[in-house]
Amino acid sequence: MALYWIYLSKSMEQLLSELNFKIVETLNLVDVIPDDIDPDDHLIGGKLGLDSIDILELVMMIEKDYAVKIDSKELGAKVFSSIKSLAGYIYENSPGMH
Amino acid sequence: MVDIKAYIAGMGVVSPAGRGIKSLKSWMKQGGRRIRPLNLFAVPSENLLPVGEVSESFEVLEIPRAHQLAFAATQEAMAGSQAPPDAVIIGVTTGGILTTEMHLKNRVSDPEAFAYHAVGSVAEYIAGKYYCKGPVITVSNACSSGTAAIKIALEMLRSGQARRVLVGGVDSLCRLTYYGFKSLQLIDPEGARPLDQDRRGMSVGEAAAMILLVADKATPDNSIIEILGGGLSCDAYHPTSPHPNGEGALNAMRAAIRDAGISPSDIDYINLHGTGTLDNDLSEAKALKSLFGDNLPPLSSVKGAFGHSLGAAGAVEAVISAISISEGIIPANTGCQTPDQKLGLDPVLEPIEKKVRIVLSNSFGFGGNNAALVMGKYREKKPVPTKKKPTLTIEGSAIITGVGDIKKTLEHISAGKDCQGTSPLSEISKSLQPSVIRRLKRLPRMALALALAACKNANLQETPSSVFLGTGWGPLSETYDFLKKLYESDEKFTSPTDFIGSVHNAPAGQVAISLGANGPNITTTGGDYSFEQSLLTASILADKIDAAFLVIGADEFHETLSPLFDRSVKVDGIRSDGGGAICLKRSDVSCGPKICSVFFENTADNPNIIQTLIGKLGDSREIEKRFGTIMAGIPAAYRQEGERQLHEFLAVSDFHQPVIDYRRLTGEFASASAVATALAAEFIRNKKIPASLCDGDDYSLNGKGILIVGFGKLVTAIEITP
């Protein structure tokens, strides 16, 4: 539970910035600066050039780091439409957020 | 003109339906779902999924499960046969990994425990058990391996290089594929429901099927089933997703039908790939509609009954197709309640009795690899003449060694230095676009860099159509990282990217995507002779390839795994890796140094192997006349035996020209022979061997060629002539 305590006081803004950093790191996006990612940008097929494999890699990261499961394609399509929607979903569902 | 037919002389199978052809036959008549919750190894209860597991137990216990399955199927296939097969060709994707996973978890450090790890070790084990002296090829083409293996066997028979080929496919359940497909969200928690409107994915399975395929020139006996034709293609589209319109699948089916000399309307039953994933079933349906229009024959997928046995699936389904023809049964598309209207297919939902003469069987896999077979009771096509072995020319070559690319390697060698070691990843990747390779680890980057460099060196104006890649150990970094993450998280987390990358044919798939190469794409594996397998396979299929194609050999050094798996690495103690690539064309479309795979035999129970090799090359005068140098490959693990073989070769052939012991230059890694081959091509082009390699001045080849001989557990020979 110690890990979740950290998130208790986390603002949406902090979560967004943290996600940007984690996405760049997890997916080895060598030419992307985390702070440059627009929270409204499409994740799949957007500027970042992500595809379904990247999304699945992010699913693992999110389950591991935030204890939030995204285990179906339908849910994934909704949640991963942008970083903003992803952050919103994590915020609502992570056991440590509230 | 001789009409060569390839008929099935024996079949054996182990599947979730049971052990033996009889069990499969009775399942085909009765139907029923054989998918059950996993029992073979323990998994956390929240991860328990239905699989197609073999429930029989086996006699021989000291070998991994895949080897046990393959042996049981081979015993049945070879039951009525005295003579050994001339060649063994098996489709395998994970080999002995189930055992390896356990040992890695328990931190076992004795390399002996990993003696049967290699994907290629299954075919080697079977070849040894059945005294096969000739070529042993392992096709590691993901889920199309078994079908691709049968197509290669068919072409080998047609070429006259073999009369009896033992061919098939095998894979056992293991954590790598169980958790790997789960991480891709491709598993249906209810069990696979191919073509169903509510389908959510596949079920992983295990099986082995072996077929003794025999060439015959006599009039066909109507009771005997023939492999009439086969087709191979590559989507060159995405590492895992099929082409949305099924273009690659369509090309493979078309090629198989053309090869069989029939038309789509002759087909009485289609055995679908039908995994049950949304994308596969949709793209296969689109390809079928394009080919057959509204005149589709009865069709079904058996993967809702047995799960998907990956490398074995195509071979199991070839056996099912044969039974379908001989018994007049069409098996049910188990698991499908309500066919998905969007697919527009009408699967057979209960087993039906019907006369079946010709079957089309499909297999598609990761890396966009597609394979299709046409089988039939008797031939209704024009005779196929024995094909002539095409002469292949080398248009370009590329090398990666411990010191860098071909230029740096030659500089080092000319300066009298070796090129052992491992190049930094940044050096290997320098010609590759960062965005393209961000997900690729060491081996796929090597393969890609080699492929691009070989095409550049060949000054190729066209897109190469085909890629053949031999690798002794496959992508070790990805395999290791996948299992490490799995174990560190108590089997909770994995990396889907590592799973996709861990598949042996992932590097060749990446090459195809980068180059747009949509012809046959074949990955072979078999320790120190993987590149030789690859060149042999390419030569067998080359008569159907009109454009340029690539033959690549590459292996990576991995800190933990290489010393455990590769005995030569362990013995040598120096970390080395790299590979070579050659860009080839058929000589009727080009001129350049010619390359030919001339010899491939096992040393076991083969005391006259060196004399046989010399006989194959002509005699000592012929060898002296044609070759200016011999490049000898002696893996460190076989140093003593290999040197003895080399000395015997030199003594018997009375050869007195320079001999280059090339592993002393390259260091120890399985595909060192690919480096030697690319180097030899360079020497032939320069018409000389650097002085540093022959004690004195530069050695002029005087129009002679170079013979590359592999010694050790096998003896192989590749000749390169001007």
HADDOCK unambig.tbl for C-alpha pairs under 7 A between the chains (distance, minus, plus):
assign (segid A and resid 28 and name CA) (segid B and resid 438 and name CA) 5.71 0.50 0.50
assign (segid A and resid 29 and name CA) (segid B and resid 438 and name CA) 6.65 0.50 0.50
assign (segid A and resid 30 and name CA) (segid B and resid 434 and name CA) 6.95 0.50 0.50
assign (segid A and resid 53 and name CA) (segid B and resid 496 and name CA) 6.93 0.50 0.50
assign (segid A and resid 53 and name CA) (segid B and resid 497 and name CA) 6.48 0.50 0.50
assign (segid A and resid 56 and name CA) (segid B and resid 184 and name CA) 6.33 0.50 0.50
assign (segid A and resid 56 and name CA) (segid B and resid 496 and name CA) 6.53 0.50 0.50
assign (segid A and resid 57 and name CA) (segid B and resid 495 and name CA) 6.14 0.50 0.50
assign (segid A and resid 57 and name CA) (segid B and resid 496 and name CA) 5.86 0.50 0.50
assign (segid A and resid 57 and name CA) (segid B and resid 497 and name CA) 6.57 0.50 0.50
assign (segid A and resid 60 and name CA) (segid B and resid 493 and name CA) 6.46 0.50 0.50
assign (segid A and resid 72 and name CA) (segid B and resid 185 and name CA) 6.91 0.50 0.50
